[in-house]
Amino acid sequence: MLGLRKLDEIKIENYFELVQLEANKKRKIFFEDCFEGNEQEFENITAVEIRGFLINEKDMELFMPEWEIDKVTDPWYECMCWAEWSLDSDDEDDIKIQFVFYN
């Protein structure tokens, strides 16, 4: 799956699909860097906070070679953010994804 390093965990891959769909709404692609915290299992999904890079679609070909070898350089760090999840207060089965920048 684009933006996700190889995992053999289908529930996290299902969750990452939700993250990528939210990124695509912004004409961006999310590339994971690490998974950390706020993990919760649901029937078909394991939701977890993910730090990564929210990259414009047009910049993907420039960014991917650095990301693939895990040698991302400074200019891309302004795109680093967290994909944080929460449950919709009206529908507790509806996971919402928000990209939060802390830099």
Backbone bond lengths (Angstrom), bond angles and torsions (degrees), N, CA, C in turn:
res aa  C-N    CA-C-N  psi(-1)  N-CA   C-N-CA  omega(-1)  CA-C   N-CA-C  phi
1 M - - - 1.449 - - 1.530 107.91 -
2 L 1.302 116.32 133.84 1.461 122.33 -179.01 1.528 110.93 -58.65
3 G 1.327 115.98 129.38 1.451 121.77 177.31 1.512 115.34 88.76
4 L 1.316 116.89 -3.87 1.463 121.39 -177.55 1.520 109.12 -119.21
5 R 1.321 115.79 125.52 1.456 119.13 174.87 1.530 107.99 -69.00
6 K 1.271 117.52 158.71 1.469 122.04 -173.43 1.525 112.00 -57.63
7 L 1.309 114.69 121.08 1.463 122.21 173.28 1.522 107.76 -130.23
8 D 1.293 116.54 151.90 1.460 120.14 175.05 1.527 109.61 -112.95
9 E 1.303 115.86 39.86 1.462 121.70 -177.64 1.527 107.94 -123.87
10 I 1.323 116.71 100.47 1.464 121.98 -174.47 1.535 112.25 -61.97
11 K 1.337 118.03 -34.05 1.459 120.06 -178.90 1.530 111.62 -67.13
12 I 1.329 117.41 -35.26 1.469 119.98 176.38 1.520 110.07 -74.38
13 E 1.331 117.17 -36.96 1.462 119.88 176.21 1.528 110.62 -61.98
14 N 1.324 117.11 -39.73 1.471 120.71 176.78 1.527 110.75 -61.91
15 Y 1.318 115.91 -41.36 1.470 120.09 177.64 1.523 110.86 -66.05
16 F 1.333 116.52 -43.31 1.458 120.01 -178.96 1.534 111.02 -61.19
17 E 1.324 116.64 -31.02 1.467 120.23 174.54 1.527 110.68 -58.72
18 L 1.334 117.34 -41.01 1.469 121.06 177.67 1.528 110.64 -63.68
19 V 1.338 115.94 -41.62 1.471 120.81 177.84 1.527 109.59 -60.43
20 Q 1.321 116.33 -46.51 1.463 120.56 -177.73 1.531 111.22 -66.55
21 L 1.309 118.09 -37.14 1.472 120.62 176.87 1.525 110.80 -61.74
22 E 1.331 116.85 -41.50 1.467 120.60 178.26 1.529 110.41 -65.81
23 A 1.320 117.62 -40.39 1.468 121.33 177.26 1.535 110.10 -63.11
24 N 1.321 116.19 -42.73 1.467 120.45 -178.86 1.522 112.52 -62.17
25 K 1.339 117.50 -30.38 1.471 120.66 176.00 1.523 111.05 -61.01
26 K 1.340 115.99 -26.17 1.465 122.11 -179.42 1.535 111.35 -98.61
27 R 1.349 116.21 9.68 1.466 123.12 -176.73 1.528 111.18 59.76
28 K 1.330 113.78 41.33 1.456 121.18 -179.77 1.520 109.21 -132.83
29 I 1.328 114.68 168.22 1.453 122.17 176.34 1.524 106.81 -127.40
30 F 1.328 116.04 135.05 1.456 120.95 179.88 1.522 109.24 -98.18
31 F 1.337 116.12 129.54 1.458 122.94 177.68 1.522 107.96 -115.43
32 E 1.321 116.96 117.82 1.466 119.95 -176.41 1.517 111.78 -71.90
33 D 1.325 113.26 147.05 1.452 121.84 174.76 1.530 109.38 -114.44
34 C 1.342 116.84 -45.85 1.465 120.22 176.08 1.526 110.07 -159.53
35 F 1.309 114.78 157.17 1.464 122.75 175.90 1.512 106.84 -105.36
36 E 1.347 116.71 133.97 1.460 117.51 -178.04 1.520 111.74 -162.41
37 G 1.298 116.14 115.03 1.458 121.46 168.12 1.512 117.08 86.02
38 N 1.314 113.95 163.72 1.457 124.81 177.08 1.529 111.78 51.28
39 E 1.321 116.48 44.08 1.471 121.26 -178.13 1.521 110.14 -85.59
40 Q 1.338 114.31 135.15 1.454 119.65 177.29 1.523 109.22 -147.69
41 E 1.327 115.08 136.00 1.459 120.76 179.75 1.516 110.43 -92.66
42 F 1.317 114.67 137.71 1.452 123.02 172.56 1.525 106.36 -123.17
43 E 1.310 117.83 -177.65 1.467 120.84 -175.38 1.533 112.25 -54.52
44 N 1.329 118.49 -52.32 1.467 121.68 -175.76 1.519 113.42 -117.95
45 I 1.333 116.71 6.06 1.466 120.39 -172.26 1.525 109.81 -139.45
46 T 1.323 115.22 142.31 1.459 121.10 166.11 1.520 105.88 -112.56
47 A 1.324 116.25 109.52 1.463 121.21 179.62 1.522 108.67 -86.93
48 V 1.336 116.02 139.51 1.462 121.66 -179.15 1.529 108.04 -156.34
49 E 1.316 116.72 149.61 1.464 120.32 175.49 1.532 108.04 -69.20
50 I 1.324 116.49 138.70 1.460 121.06 -179.08 1.523 109.05 -129.29
51 R 1.335 115.76 125.94 1.464 119.48 171.36 1.519 106.41 -90.80
52 G 1.331 114.37 139.09 1.459 118.32 -179.41 1.514 111.54 -171.23
53 F 1.301 114.58 -164.10 1.458 122.50 -175.62 1.520 109.14 -118.26
54 L 1.323 116.28 124.64 1.462 122.56 177.70 1.531 106.89 -97.78
55 I 1.321 115.85 101.18 1.457 123.10 -168.79 1.525 110.88 -107.41
56 N 1.329 116.76 136.33 1.467 120.64 174.02 1.519 109.37 -59.71
57 E 1.323 116.43 140.84 1.464 120.73 -179.81 1.526 111.69 -52.43
58 K 1.334 116.93 -40.61 1.469 120.70 -176.59 1.530 112.59 -68.32
59 D 1.330 118.00 -18.09 1.467 122.10 -179.26 1.530 113.49 -98.24
60 M 1.310 116.71 -1.07 1.463 120.90 -174.38 1.528 112.77 -56.73
61 E 1.309 117.93 -44.71 1.467 120.27 -176.91 1.523 112.21 -66.12
62 L 1.325 118.01 -28.01 1.460 120.75 175.87 1.534 111.56 -76.80
63 F 1.318 115.77 -38.00 1.458 121.07 -175.72 1.533 113.46 -77.17
64 M 1.327 117.20 -41.89 1.467 121.49 -171.12 1.523 115.19 -53.86
65 P 1.336 120.29 -43.04 1.474 118.00 -179.31 1.531 112.98 -59.93
66 E 1.319 117.70 -37.01 1.463 120.54 178.09 1.525 110.62 -69.67
67 W 1.325 116.38 -43.19 1.460 121.24 -179.11 1.526 110.83 -64.43
68 E 1.325 116.69 -40.69 1.464 120.52 -177.43 1.522 112.73 -62.91
69 I 1.338 118.11 -32.32 1.467 119.97 179.19 1.536 111.39 -99.95
70 D 1.332 116.17 8.09 1.467 122.86 177.87 1.529 111.91 58.57
71 K 1.337 115.60 43.64 1.471 122.12 178.41 1.534 108.85 -133.56
72 V 1.327 116.03 59.16 1.461 121.45 -178.90 1.527 108.82 -74.39
73 T 1.324 116.60 130.08 1.467 122.01 -176.81 1.532 111.40 -93.17
74 D 1.327 114.88 166.25 1.468 122.80 -173.98 1.527 116.88 -47.46
75 P 1.315 120.39 -45.01 1.470 116.71 -175.26 1.532 114.08 -56.23
76 W 1.312 117.63 -26.74 1.465 120.56 -177.42 1.523 112.51 -81.68
77 Y 1.318 118.24 -15.29 1.464 119.47 -175.27 1.528 113.10 -66.33
78 E 1.314 117.88 -18.83 1.475 118.97 174.47 1.527 111.25 -69.24
79 C 1.319 117.09 -14.82 1.472 122.04 178.35 1.521 112.27 -94.26
80 M 1.339 117.19 -1.33 1.459 120.25 -178.26 1.525 110.28 -74.80
81 C 1.314 114.95 135.51 1.461 120.55 -179.87 1.519 108.95 -156.02
82 W 1.315 115.32 179.19 1.454 122.19 174.12 1.520 108.76 -109.38
83 A 1.311 116.21 135.95 1.463 121.75 168.37 1.528 104.68 -93.11
84 E 1.315 115.32 106.09 1.463 121.16 -177.68 1.520 108.98 -106.88
85 W 1.288 115.79 145.50 1.458 120.21 -178.52 1.520 110.98 -116.56
86 S 1.316 114.26 157.67 1.458 122.01 173.25 1.523 107.41 -153.60
87 L 1.312 115.69 165.09 1.453 120.34 176.71 1.512 109.17 -96.47
88 D 1.299 116.12 139.94 1.459 122.03 176.15 1.521 108.30 -63.58
89 S 1.317 117.15 130.40 1.466 120.42 -177.68 1.530 112.50 -65.35
90 D 1.334 117.13 -23.66 1.462 120.24 179.41 1.527 112.51 -89.13
91 D 1.319 117.21 -25.72 1.452 121.71 -177.14 1.525 108.40 -139.81
92 E 1.314 116.93 99.01 1.463 121.11 -173.44 1.520 114.02 -69.82
93 D 1.332 117.77 -1.98 1.464 120.42 173.94 1.521 110.95 -97.04
94 D 1.317 117.01 -3.66 1.461 122.07 -176.33 1.529 109.92 -98.33
95 I 1.329 115.98 107.70 1.464 121.42 -179.84 1.516 108.95 -86.30
96 K 1.318 115.69 127.49 1.466 122.58 177.59 1.523 108.50 -103.88
97 I 1.334 116.27 139.47 1.458 122.49 178.06 1.518 108.68 -113.33
98 Q 1.316 116.10 134.42 1.466 121.84 176.78 1.522 108.00 -132.12
99 F 1.334 115.58 136.23 1.470 121.16 176.95 1.521 108.04 -94.71
100 V 1.338 116.05 122.45 1.455 121.81 -175.22 1.522 109.13 -121.20
101 F 1.332 115.11 125.85 1.457 121.57 178.76 1.528 108.09 -100.23
102 Y 1.327 116.71 129.10 1.456 121.99 -179.12 1.513 113.22 -112.45
103 N 1.339 117.98 9.98 1.461 119.42 -177.49 1.495 112.78 -90.25
